[in-house]
Amino acid sequence: MVSMPSSSASRLFSFTLFANGRWKLLLAGCAGLSLHQVSEALVPATIGAAVDNAIEPNDAGALLGWLGALAVVFVVLALSWRFGTLATERSFNYGSHDLRQLVVERTLHPRGMAARRAPGEIVAIASSDADRVAGLSWLISGGLAAAAGVITSAVTLLLISVPLGLAVLMATPVMLLVMHRLTKPLENRSDVEQSTAARAGALATDFITGSRPLKGLGAEDAAIARYRAESRASLTSALKAIRAKSAYTGASTALSAAFLAGIAFFAAWFALQGSITVGQLVAVVGVAQFVQGPMTGLGFVSVELARKRASAARIAVLLEEPEAVPAPEAAERSTTAIGSVSPANPPGGPAPLLELLPSATHTAFPPFTASAGEIVGVVLPDSTQARQLVDTLGFRTPSPRGLVSIDGHDASDLDPHHARSRVFADNHDGVLFSGSIRDNVAIVDAELTERAMAAAAVEDFVSQLPEGTETVLTGHGQSLSGGQRQRLVLGRSLHQQQPVLVLHDPTTAVDTATEAVIADGLRNFPDKALVLVTTSPTLLAICDRVVVGGAGGAPETGTHRELLAKSAGYREVVGS
């Protein structure tokens, strides 16, 4: 069960209800729905008064007057319900939208999140949990309306018979307390239900996205078995929650029915004794029957509040997730001011666009510089280290002080927005989105488009598609081959406006001939610094220089030919 400080849930509740002027909608919704419940409670009282003052004395004029009064009550009842429902629904929708915005902003924050969350889990939090928390507006409006209905009913009964009115006033808090005690199992099971559903959804999203690799590895049966177990756990939790809610509903309905029966019995007894009139008996039975609904609604307030508190806890945990790339301390930032002289910014010459400096903590990363017009190859025998380097250069993981320099400034002192505006480093397994090829590649500049599409060797297969660049991709491009998807991702990377592009193994899924075309096309970007993190000899052959890292020896530097001639380790790594 997720645990969090209650103040965090309270802040989310306050934000959902009152931010951006939503308190006005909430107030209007509460007023409208409360007036509706008051009008509902007045209907049996009005009918009872008509019986005593018009029907029993056989007064036609009085009957017309009471029918008019009843019509007014029904008009107010209908209009107030419409007004209150519209205001509350708007409050709910705006609150849900703002909560989703918070989740999306946190998920896409430039500094990232320390804990990895599956897309399906984030979708569940941004959808079902956000809607449930935003439903607090309905809970408050409905709860206040139910309270108004109970109070109106109690006052009506007090005016008719003090003992009956006192019975309602005393029985109501007792019933609410009992109902609150009954909600504890439901609160716990509701949280487990949401958590297991989120895990199952996340697993399904991951399996669908990675269906091709799973088939390639022959791991479909293992994936199905794992999802079946998660789905079964989610179903079990949902059934437990449903059973708890059913038990609670049955108990609350039984209590309300017993209360109604008791009021009706005593009202009939008082009528037989002559303590109340026939019209008052009609009013008492009608009010007692009506008040069952508001009292049941008040009992559900604690149930729904528990469910919303559990959802708010999940949202708060995500929003308070530590940053993957923490902001530097003020004292550290002051040591290297922007524009100051640093090891990467020597006096008398411009600093490289990107520089990886020697580091005692990252000995596997070979130091190198990259300036405009250069193609630099980086060879790391360990694929895990290669991914770590690309994540560091892409600022998805913290950059230790003194490791990465951008335009002569320590990257740890720079805002991630600024750093990513200078360096683009996509993941090796970049994802394609639903939409056209044009939208995926983000074609915005005709000259850049021509170079990027040619360098990525995209035209030869895009021209064969039914609608060319307007062809719509579905399922993350699953209708394309692995090589075609990889070329589209490469084309998108080459479209980026940043002066430094870091490409991680961009040709692992293409054939040798296509790889040669791509290698030749990468020479056509003299305005950019290209860093190729790869072990492909075809790509390394076009590099101005190649640096070789990895644990167990000093970094080596040279051209592809030079390293082939002098380094046995390099020849082994690149496979030539």
C-alpha positions, -999 to 999 in steps of 0.1 A, spaced: 0 0 0 14 34 -9 22 56 20 26 93 19 22 123 42 -14 134 44 -4 169 36 6 158 1 -28 144 -6 -43 176 10 -23 198 -14 -35 178 -44 -70 180 -32 -68 217 -27 -52 222 -61 -79 201 -78 -108 220 -61 -96 256 -59 -68 262 -84 -75 285 -115 -107 298 -100 -124 264 -98 -137 273 -63 -164 293 -81 -176 263 -101 -174 242 -69 -195 267 -50 -221 269 -78 -222 231 -80 -227 228 -43 -255 254 -43 -273 239 -72 -272 203 -60 -280 213 -24 -311 233 -36 -321 202 -56 -320 180 -25 -339 206 -4 -366 207 -31 -367 169 -32 -373 168 5 -400 195 3 -420 175 -23 -436 150 3 -440 178 28 -459 199 2 -481 169 -8 -489 163 29 -498 200 34 -521 198 3 -538 167 18 -545 185 51 -554 219 38 -571 212 5 -581 176 -1 -595 168 34 -616 200 37 -625 196 0 -613 231 -9 -608 234 -47 -593 268 -46 -568 257 -19 -560 226 -40 -551 248 -70 -529 269 -48 -510 239 -34 -507 223 -69 -491 256 -80 -467 255 -50 -459 219 -59 -452 229 -95 -428 257 -83 -410 231 -62 -406 208 -92 -394 236 -115 -368 247 -89 -358 210 -84 -352 205 -121 -334 238 -128 -312 235 -97 -302 200 -107 -292 211 -142 -273 241 -129 -255 222 -102 -246 193 -124 -232 215 -151 -210 235 -127 -198 204 -109 -190 186 -142 -170 215 -154 -151 216 -121 -144 179 -124 -132 181 -161 -109 212 -155 -95 196 -123 -88 163 -141 -71 182 -170 -49 201 -146 -39 170 -127 -29 153 -160 -9 183 -169 10 180 -136 17 143 -143 28 150 -179 50 180 -169 67 159 -142 72 130 -166 87 152 -193 107 174 -169 142 182 -184 159 167 -153 140 134 -156 130 110 -128 154 89 -108 131 58 -108 121 43 -142 83 40 -146 67 20 -174 46 40 -199 15 20 -189 19 29 -153 22 66 -161 -9 64 -184 -29 48 -155 -19 75 -131 -26 103 -156 -60 89 -165 -78 68 -139 -61 82 -109 -64 118 -121 -101 113 -128 -107 97 -95 -90 125 -76 -108 152 -97 -140 134 -88 -136 150 -53 -157 179 -67 -186 155 -72 -180 140 -38 -181 174 -20 -211 187 -40 -230 154 -36 -220 151 1 -232 187 9 -263 181 -11 -270 149 8 -264 167 41 -288 195 30 -314 168 22 -310 151 56 -312 185 75 -343 195 55 -359 162 62 -351 164 100 -365 199 102 -396 189 84 -401 159 108 -394 182 138 -421 205 127 -445 176 123 -434 156 154 -405 164 177 -399 127 186 -396 118 149 -373 147 142 -351 138 171 -350 102 160 -336 112 126 -311 136 141 -298 110 165 -298 81 141 -279 99 113 -245 103 131 -247 68 145 -254 53 110 -225 74 95 -201 62 122 -211 26 115 -207 31 78 -173 47 82 -161 16 102 -173 -6 74 -152 13 48 -117 3 62 -115 -30 43 -126 -12 11 -100 15 15 -71 -10 16 -85 -31 -12 -91 -1 -34 -55 9 -32 -43 -26 -40 -67 -28 -69 -54 5 -85 -18 -5 -80 -21 -40 -95 -42 -26 -125 -14 -1 -131 13 -28 -131 -7 -50 -155 -13 -21 -178 24 -11 -178 34 -47 -186 9 -49 -215 23 -17 -229 58 -29 -227 50 -62 -243 31 -47 -272 59 -22 -278 85 -49 -278 65 -76 -295 91 -81 -324 121 -86 -301 101 -110 -280 92 -130 -311 128 -129 -323 140 -143 -289 113 -169 -288 101 -155 -255 64 -151 -263 54 -179 -239 74 -164 -210 59 -130 -217 24 -144 -219 29 -163 -186 42 -132 -169 13 -110 -181 -12 -138 -172 1 -137 -136 -1 -99 -134 -35 -99 -150 -47 -126 -126 -34 -106 -96 -52 -75 -109 -84 -95 -114 -81 -110 -79 -76 -75 -64 -105 -61 -84 -128 -89 -72 -118 -84 -36 -125 -47 -39 -159 -54 -56 -168 -78 -29 -159 -53 -2 -179 -26 -19 -209 -50 -23 -207 -60 13 -206 -23 23 -235 -15 0 -256 -43 14 -249 -33 50 -256 4 43 -288 -4 24 -300 -27 52 -293 0 78 -312 27 57 -341 3 52 -343 -5 89 -342 33 96 -370 39 71 -391 11 85 -387 24 120 -397 59 111 -427 46 91 -438 24 120 -437 52 146 -454 76 122 -483 52 117 -485 47 154 -487 85 161 -514 88 134 -535 61 150 -531 79 183 -542 111 167 -508 129 174 -504 136 137 -528 141 108 -533 120 77 -514 146 56 -486 146 81 -484 108 80 -481 111 42 -454 137 46 -435 116 72 -435 84 51 -425 104 20 -397 122 38 -385 91 55 -384 73 21 -366 102 5 -340 106 33 -328 70 28 -310 82 -4 -291 111 11 -282 91 42 -268 63 19 -249 90 0 -234 104 31 -222 69 41 -205 66 7 -185 98 13 -159 81 34 -157 52 9 -150 74 -20 -127 97 0 -106 66 8 -104 57 -28 -95 92 -39 -68 94 -11 -52 63 -25 -51 77 -60 -38 110 -47 -10 91 -30 1 76 -63 0 109 -81 19 126 -52 46 99 -52 52 105 -90 52 142 -86 77 140 -57 100 116 -75 136 128 -72 152 142 -103 175 119 -123 198 149 -130 197 170 -98 203 207 -99 238 217 -89 243 232 -55 247 270 -55 283 267 -42 292 244 -70 276 266 -96 296 296 -85 329 279 -91 326 280 -128 307 310 -141 294 311 -176 321 325 -199 349 319 -174 382 302 -183 380 264 -177 401 234 -188 378 232 -218 379 269 -226 416 279 -228 425 315 -235 434 323 -271 409 300 -290 373 289 -292 362 260 -271 350 228 -288 313 223 -291 315 192 -270 343 178 -249 345 147 -228 373 152 -202 393 125 -183 375 114 -152 386 93 -122 350 81 -118 344 72 -154 376 57 -166 359 37 -193 349 68 -212 377 80 -235 383 118 -235 376 135 -269 366 168 -284 341 175 -312 339 207 -332 317 218 -361 324 198 -393 340 169 -374 329 133 -373 343 116 -342 340 79 -336 338 65 -300 344 28 -295 334 12 -263 336 -27 -263 310 -29 -235 275 -21 -248 264 -11 -213 291 15 -211 282 27 -245 246 32 -234 258 50 -202 279 74 -223 250 82 -246 227 88 -216 253 110 -200 257 131 -232 219 132 -236 216 144 -199 193 116 -190 217 107 -162 237 131 -140 269 145 -155 296 146 -128 314 179 -125 344 181 -148 333 152 -171 314 169 -199 320 204 -214 296 222 -238 309 254 -255 336 256 -228 311 254 -199 308 225 -174 276 207 -183 268 202 -146 264 240 -143 240 242 -173 202 239 -173 192 207 -191 171 227 -215 201 247 -226 224 216 -227 199 197 -248 196 227 -271 233 222 -279 236 184 -279 211 158 -292 217 122 -281 188 98 -288 185 63 -274 196 35 -297 161 21 -297 143 54 -305 105 50 -307 83 59 -336 50 75 -329 15 71 -343 12 95 -372 26 101 -406 62 96 -416 64 133 -421 53 139 -385 77 113 -372 107 128 -390 96 164 -382 102 178 -416 106 216 -412 135 227 -433 136 217 -470 174 218 -473 180 199 -441 153 175 -450 170 166 -483 203 160 -465 188 141 -436 166 118 -457 194 111 -481 219 104 -453 194 80 -436 187 62 -469 150 67 -463 138 77 -498 144 42 -513 116 26 -492 94 57 -484 89 62 -522 74 26 -523 48 33 -496 12 40 -506 13 77 -497 50 84 -494 59 106 -464 22 110 -457 18 73 -449 4 69 -414 23 46 -391 5 26 -365 17 5 -335 50 24 -333 58 16 -369 54 -22 -364 43 -25 -401 78 -15 -411 109 -37 -410 135 -32 -382 159 -16 -407 132 8 -420 123 19 -385 159 25 -377 164 46 -408 134 67 -399 148 72 -364 182 82 -379 165 106 -403 147 122 -373 179 125 -354 196 142 -384 168 167 -386 176 180 -351 187 216 -349 214 211 -323 250 217 -334 261 184 -319 245 151 -328 254 119 -309 244 87 -328 244 54 -310 248 24 -334 225 39 -360 229 11 -386 227 -22 -366 195 -33 -384 204 -24 -420 223 -44 -447 259 -37 -457 250 -18 -489 225 5 -471 251 11 -443 276 23 -469 250 47 -483 243 60 -448 280 64 -440 286 84 -472 256 106 -464 268 114 -429 297 134 -445 272 160 -457 268 178 -424 297 203 -422 277 226 -399 274 199 -372 297 179 -350 288 142 -353 297 118 -325 293 81 -336 292 57 -306 296 25 -326 318 -5 -334 308 -5 -371 339 -4 -393 319 12 -421 309 41 -399 343 44 -382 360 46 -416 344 80 -423 354 95 -389 380 122 -388 394 104 -357 384 75 -335 388 72 -297 388 38 -280 378 34 -244 370 6 -220 385 -6 -187 419 -22 -187 441 2 -206 448 37 -217 425 52 -243 437 50 -279 432 77 -305 438 77 -343 420 73 -376 403 40 -384 432 29 -406 458 38 -380 441 19 -353 436 -11 -374 473 -11 -381 486 -6 -346 460 -20 -322 451 -57 -320 424 -49 -295 408 -24 -318 408 -50 -347 391 -75 -324 364 -51 -313 354 -38 -348 356 -72 -363 380 -64 -392 
